[in-house]
Amino acid sequence: MTAQNATVENILPQRQAQIHAIERRTPPPAVPEYVSHREDVTEIGKLSAEAMVKEYESTAREIEAMGDILKDMVQRCEQLAVSANAMLGDVKATAMRYRKEGKRMFNEIESCSNVAEEVRRTCETFRDKIAAKSTESAP
């Protein structure tokens, strides 16, 4: 055999392709209970319809899973709302205490102002008495 006569068929051993059909006897996959095959549909139509409805069912289950996540989020929101309402009560109570303290300080300042005015008047009266006595005692 020369290099010119060497071809792939000559170099590789001759093998006959052996293809065996494998017959599977598995039951047809179940379809969701909300669908059923019609009797006048071909096998290809049934398989295509099954594949499609399975995709829709899978997506529907994913949507339901999102619903479960959403339900958890709602529960957390409700817990936050309860907590926020409790804090709102604290905020209102704190504001009421501040108003009460403001009123107390207001009254105290006015009371001190009255006492200071009374002391001023007393001092003026006393000063006037001293001044009057010093004019009387002066020759």
URFEN-V313596 format. One record per residue. RES is the residue in three letters. PSI is psi in whole degrees, 0 to 359 (none if undefined). NEAR is the number of other C-alpha atoms within 12 Angstrom. Layout:
res:RES psi:PSI near:NEAR
res:RES psi:PSI near:NEAR
This chain:
res:MET psi:125 near:8
res:THR psi:171 near:8
res:ALA psi:334 near:9
res:GLN psi:328 near:8
res:ASN psi:351 near:10
res:ALA psi:115 near:11
res:THR psi:174 near:12
res:VAL psi:321 near:11
res:GLU psi:328 near:10
res:ASN psi:326 near:14
res:ILE psi:314 near:13
res:LEU psi:140 near:9
res:PRO psi:146 near:9
res:GLN psi:126 near:9
res:ARG psi:139 near:9
res:GLN psi:134 near:6
res:ALA psi:130 near:6
res:GLN psi:108 near:6
res:ILE psi:125 near:6
res:HIS psi:131 near:6
res:ALA psi:131 near:6
res:ILE psi:121 near:7
res:GLU psi:123 near:6
res:ARG psi:136 near:7
res:ARG psi:51 near:7
res:THR psi:146 near:8
res:PRO psi:149 near:7
res:PRO psi:143 near:13
res:PRO psi:142 near:14
res:ALA psi:142 near:19
res:VAL psi:158 near:23
res:PRO psi:155 near:20
res:GLU psi:344 near:11
res:TYR psi:3 near:12
res:VAL psi:156 near:16
res:SER psi:149 near:14
res:HIS psi:145 near:22
res:ARG psi:158 near:12
res:GLU psi:337 near:9
res:ASP psi:15 near:9
res:VAL psi:142 near:14
res:THR psi:167 near:12
res:GLU psi:318 near:14
res:ILE psi:319 near:12
res:GLY psi:318 near:15
res:LYS psi:314 near:23
res:LEU psi:318 near:18
res:SER psi:316 near:16
res:ALA psi:319 near:24
res:GLU psi:314 near:27
res:ALA psi:317 near:19
res:MET psi:313 near:17
res:VAL psi:329 near:23
res:LYS psi:321 near:22
res:GLU psi:317 near:16
res:TYR psi:319 near:18
res:GLU psi:317 near:21
res:SER psi:317 near:17
res:THR psi:319 near:14
res:ALA psi:321 near:15
res:ARG psi:322 near:15
res:GLU psi:320 near:14
res:ILE psi:318 near:14
res:GLU psi:323 near:14
res:ALA psi:321 near:14
res:MET psi:325 near:14
res:GLY psi:320 near:14
res:ASP psi:319 near:14
res:ILE psi:318 near:14
res:LEU psi:321 near:14
res:LYS psi:318 near:14
res:ASP psi:320 near:14
res:MET psi:320 near:14
res:VAL psi:318 near:14
res:GLN psi:318 near:14
res:ARG psi:321 near:15
res:CYS psi:319 near:15
res:GLU psi:319 near:14
res:GLN psi:319 near:14
res:LEU psi:321 near:15
res:ALA psi:317 near:14
res:VAL psi:315 near:14
res:SER psi:317 near:14
res:ALA psi:321 near:15
res:ASN psi:321 near:15
res:ALA psi:317 near:14
res:MET psi:323 near:14
res:LEU psi:320 near:15
res:GLY psi:318 near:14
res:ASP psi:319 near:14
res:VAL psi:315 near:14
res:LYS psi:319 near:14
res:ALA psi:320 near:14
res:THR psi:317 near:14
res:ALA psi:320 near:14
res:MET psi:319 near:14
res:ARG psi:320 near:14
res:TYR psi:319 near:15
res:ARG psi:317 near:14
res:LYS psi:316 near:14
res:GLU psi:321 near:14
res:GLY psi:319 near:14
res:LYS psi:318 near:14
res:ARG psi:315 near:14
res:MET psi:319 near:15
res:PHE psi:308 near:15
res:ASN psi:322 near:14
res:GLU psi:317 near:15
res:ILE psi:316 near:14
res:GLU psi:322 near:14
res:SER psi:317 near:14
res:CYS psi:323 near:14
res:SER psi:317 near:15
res:ASN psi:317 near:14
res:VAL psi:318 near:14
res:ALA psi:319 near:15
res:GLU psi:319 near:14
res:GLU psi:318 near:14
res:VAL psi:318 near:15
res:ARG psi:314 near:14
res:ARG psi:318 near:14
res:THR psi:317 near:14
res:CYS psi:319 near:15
res:GLU psi:317 near:15
res:THR psi:315 near:14
res:PHE psi:318 near:14
res:ARG psi:317 near:15
res:ASP psi:321 near:14
res:LYS psi:318 near:14
res:ILE psi:318 near:14
res:ALA psi:322 near:15
res:ALA psi:321 near:14
res:LYS psi:325 near:13
res:SER psi:331 near:12
res:THR psi:327 near:11
res:GLU psi:321 near:10
res:SER psi:350 near:9
res:ALA psi:132 near:8
res:PRO psi:none near:6
